[in-house]
Amino acid sequence: MLAGIFSIIIGMGVARFAFTSLLPPMLADYLSLTQVGVLASLNFAGYLAGALFSISLKNIQTKIFFFRLGLFISITSSFVLATSHNELLWLISRTLAGFGSAMTFLVGSSIVMLKLNLENKTKAMGVYFSGIGLGIVSSELLTQGILLKSSWESAWLWLSLVALLLSLYAYYILSFEKTPHSKEHKPKIDFSIFTPYVILLVLAYFTEGVGFVIQGTFLPNIINSLEGLEGFGNLGWLIVGVTGIPSSIFWMHLAHKYDNVNVIIAAMALQMLGVLIPTFTANIYANLLAAALYGSTFIGLVALFMNLGGQISQKNPVTLMGAMTAAYGIGQVTAPLYSVALIAHFGNYNTTLYLTAFILFIGILLLRKAKTLA
């Protein structure tokens, strides 16, 4: 489990979310807002490709190979940002970083679970998902410490070095000398599972993909753009990480006590509120609450949707999990593009946040409709 969490810190904390942490100084010094949107979209496209690819991997030795490849890509793609200002290299790097994140996180999770040899994986997966919050916190603390005395390029360099050190442990622990016996079967494509209820669930997960991206990409800058809150953005991002650590355990616990769809609706409603808070107040405490609402929901919602999808698909999860992953990924890829267009046109984040909240609201309506069909 520790090796798995180290892998999440490398693939998500460094290769994915450190970009958000370092966005304010990179925007001030090097990147334009349009470039940020394109880079974010490509990163999520790479993650989507990796996530869909990971579903087809069944042989454990193949999984280990791509997991290790993901570690290598996550580290080297971050090192590129530290050492190059070539725009093409950055585009390639962020795309590959997305793929590497998927390999370290998704493929790594299946290796962790097999190593633990657990039948009931729900509680263990809750602990595993906490690595996302730990990754955000650790990368944020490291980058902000370095920025006090040095540049964002130095921050990327140190992130790469720390990731390299952590990868040695993950590389050693998450391996098998012999191929273990596996009960996994060859994946089957079965479209009969797509009832109206399931289709609404998939569409709702698309809206959550959109809801995840805006704050996941721009939150420090959103807070910094508010009058009187300049410089508080990274504190908000640190709160995202701290509140994200227990979130999946908390939400999965509620899902076991109450109706799964109702719990998802509650989490999405809280996330929607967090999206809207910066549009109507510049109060520091309210906006730090918005960060907490985001951190405490976005990881938990992935766990909730995936858990519900697993319950529905039972022994043949490939088709449904692929569709849900694709829907979420498409939301992630498209959201940064409309965001930068709206931000550039209106000169602030409000319209983007309104639209994002509205899309989340549509997701809630879809889930309420799905409940009537269940």
N, C-alpha and C positions, 0 to 999 in steps of 0.2 A: 504493500500500500504506500509506503514511504517513497519507493522508487517510482511508483505511478504518479504521486503528487509532485515529485521532482520533475517528471516528464511534462506535467501540466504547466508547471512554472516556466519550463523552457519553451513549450509550444504555444501556450496561451499568454502567460505573464510577460515573456520576452518577445516572441515572434509576432504576437497579435496586439496585446493591450499596452505594451510600452509605447507603441506609436501614438496612442491617445494621450498618454502621460506626457510625452515629449512634443505634442502638437503645438502648444503655445510658443515655445522658443523656435521651433522649426518654421512656423508661419511667420514669425517676426523676422527671421533671418534668411530663409531659403525658399520655402514652398508658397505657392499661391493657393487660395481656397479651391479653385477649380482642380488643381493638381491633387489636393487632398481628397476631393470627391472621387477622382479617377483611381487614385491609389487604394482608397478604402474599398471601392467597388471591385477592383481586381483582386484584392486580398480575399474578399468574401467569395469571389468566383473561384479562386484557387481552393478555398476551403470547401466549397460546394462540390467541386470536382473530386477532391480527396474523400469527402464524406460518402459520395455515391460509389466511388471506387472501393472504399473500405468495406461496404456491404457485401461485395462479391468475394472477399478474401475468406477462405475457409481453412486452408492448410496452415498449421501453427508456425511452421518454419518460414512460410511466405509472409505471414503477419510480422514475425520478428524482423525479417529483412526490411520490410517497409516501415516498421516502427523505427528501426535504427536509421534508415534513410531520412525519416522525418526529423529525428534529432539533428542529423547533420545539416539538413536544409534549414531548420529553424535557427541554428547557430550561424551558418555562413550567410544567410540572407540578412541577418542583423549586422553582421560584420561589414557587409557591403554598404549599409547605411552609414557606418562609422567612417568609412575610408573613401567614399566616392560621392561626387555631386553630379554624376552622369544621369540624365533623366531616364534614358532607356534602361540602364542598369537598375534604377529604382523601380521602374514599372515591372521588370522581370522579377526583381527581388521580392516585391510585395505579393506578386502572384504566387511565386514558389513558397513564400512564407505561409500563405493560406493553406496550401497543400501540405506543407510540413506540419502545421498545427493540427490538421485533421489526422495525420498519421500518428502523431505523438499522443493526441487526446483520445480519438475514437479507437484506433487499432490498439493503442496502449491499454485502453480500458479492458478490452477483451483478453489481453495477455495477463493483466493484473487479476482479473476474475478467475482465469484458468489456473494461475499460480496459487491463488487462495483456495481453489477447489471448493467453492461454496455453492450449495444448491439454492438457498434463498439469498439473492444478491442485493436485495433492495436497500438494506441498512448499509451494507458496504459501499454501494454506489453513492449513497448520500454523503459518506465520508470522502469518497473519491472526488465527487463534484466540488467539495469544499476547496480543492486545490486551485480552482479558478480564482476564488477570492484571495487565497494565499498568494497566487501568482501576481494578482493586481497589487496587493499590498507590498510584497517584496520588491517588485520592479519599481513601484512608485517611490518607496523609501530610498532605494538605491539611486534612482535617477535624480531625485530632488537633492540628495546629499552631494552628488557629483556636480550638479548645476550651481551649487553655492560657490564652487571654486573653479569650475571649468565649463566647457561647452557641451551642447547636445551631442556633438560627434563623439566626445569623450564618454558620454553616458552610454551611447550605443556600443562603444568599444568595451566598456566594463561589463555591460549586460551580456555581451557575447562571451567574455572570459568566464563570468560566473556560470553562464549556461553550459559552457564547455566542462567546467568542473563538476557540475551536477549530473551531466550526461554520462560521465564515467561510471557513476554508481548505478544509474538507471540501465545503462548498457550491460553491466555485469549481472545485475539482479534479474532483470526481465528477459531471461533466456532459458532455453531447455537444452540439456545435453542430449536427451533422447526425446523423440516426438511422443507426447502423451496420447493415451487413448482419448478419442474425442467422439462425442455423441452428435456432432454437427452433421447435418445432411446437406446434400447438394441443393442449392437454392432453387425454388420453384416459383414461376411467375403465375399468379392467380389473381385475375382481375375481378372475380366474383365477390371479393371482399369489399368492393367499393359501393356500399349501400349509400342512400342519401345521407344517413347519419355520419358515415365515415368521410364522405366528400365534404360535408360542412366542417368536420373536425380538421381536415387537411387545409381547407381555406382559412380557418381560424388560425392555424399555425403559420400560414403565410403572413397574416397581419401581425403576429408576434415577431416574425422575422424583421418586419419593418420597424416595429416598436423597439426592438433591441438595438438597432443600428445607430439611431440618431444620437442618443446619449452615449452609447458605446464608442462613438467616434468623436463627438464634439463637446461632451459635457464640461470639461475644464474651460473651453472657450465660451460656452454658453454662460457659465457663471462669471467669467472674467469680463464679458461684454455688458453686464449689468452695472448700472451706476452705483459706485461705492463698493463694488465687490471685486475690483481689479486685484488679481493676485490670489484670490481665494479658490480659484478653479481646481488647483491640485489638491487642496484640502478636501474638496468635494469628491474628487476621484479616489482619494485614500479612503473616504467613508464608504464609497461604492465597494471597494475591496473588503473592508472590515465587515460590512453587513452581508456581503456575498458569501462569506465563509460558512455560516450556519444555515444559509437560506434553503438549500435543497433538502437538508435533514428536516428542517421545520415544515416545509410545504409537503414533503412526502409523508410526514407524520399526520398532518391534517387530512391528506388524501386517503389514508387508511382508516381514519375515524369518520369522515364524512364523504359525501358524493364527490367523485373525482372531478366531474365537470364543474360543479359548484365552486370547488376550491380553485380551479383554473380561472373561472370568471372573477372570483375575488382578487386573485393575484393580478390579473390583467387590469382590473379597475384601479387598484392601487398604483400600478405602473402608469396608467393613463393620467392619474392625478399628479404623479411626479413629473410627467412630461409637461403638464400645463402650468405648474407652479411658477417657473421663471417668466411666463408671459404676463402674469398679473401682479408680481411683487418682486422687489429687489431686496427684501429682507434677508439677511444672512442666514438666520436660523431656518426660515422657510425653504431656502434653496439648498441648504445642507440636508434638510428633511427630504427634498426632492431627490438628492443623490442617494440617500438611504433607501428611499422607496424603490429606486432603480436597482441598486445593488441587492436588495433583499428579494427581488422578484425575477430578474432576468435569468439567473441560473436555475432557480426553482421551477420556472415555467418550462424550461427545456426538459428537466427531469419529469415534471408532471405530464407533459404531452407524450414524451417517450414511454413513460410507464403506462399511460392509457392506451397508446398504440400497441404496446406489447401485450396488454390484456386482451385487446380486440383480435390481434393477429394470431396469438397463441403459438402454435408450433410452426407456423409458416409466416414469419415476420418480414421476409425480404421485400415483397411488393409494397406493403403498407409503409414500412420504414423508409424505403426508397422514395416513395411519393411524399411523405411528410418531410423528409430531409430536403428534397428538391424544392418543395413549397417554401419552407423556411429560408433556404438558401437564395431563392429568387427574390424574396422580400429583402434579404440582406444586400444583394447585389444592386437592386434598383433604388433603394432608399437613399444612399449617399448621392446619387446622381440628381434626383429631384431636389434634394436638400441644398446642394451648392447652387443650383439654378435659382431657387427661391431666395436664398440668402443673398446672392449677388444682386438680384432684382430689387428686393425690398430693403436691403442694407441691415437687416437684423435676423434673429433666429425665430421670431414669433410665428410667422406664417408656416414655416417648416414644422414647428412644434404643434401648431393647431392641426395641420394636416395629419401629422403622425398620431396625435390623440384621436382624431376622427377615425383613422384606419383601425386603431385599437378598439374603438367603440363599435365599429362594424364587426370586428372579431368577436366581441362580447355578444352582439345580437345573433351572430351565426351560432355561437355555442348555446344560447338560450333556445334557438330554434331546434338545434340538434337534440336538446333534452326532450323535446316533445316527440321526437322520432325514435328515441332509444327504447 
